[in-house]
Amino acid sequence: MAENQKAQAKTEQAKGKVKETVGRAVGNERMEAEGRMEQARGDAREAKEKTKDVFRH
């Protein structure tokens, strides 16, 4: 399950980066903000998983 969560975090980060870049390219501030938000969510999920890994070992 942890691997699934890590993969989901990376996917969220990548989708957010793409959305932010596309939003910036077309001048859509809302899409750009949504992309940053997705990246932040992915970062938080990744941090949570890393913390859990520290306490497992």
Helices and strands as residue ranges (DSSP letters): H 2-26, H 29-56
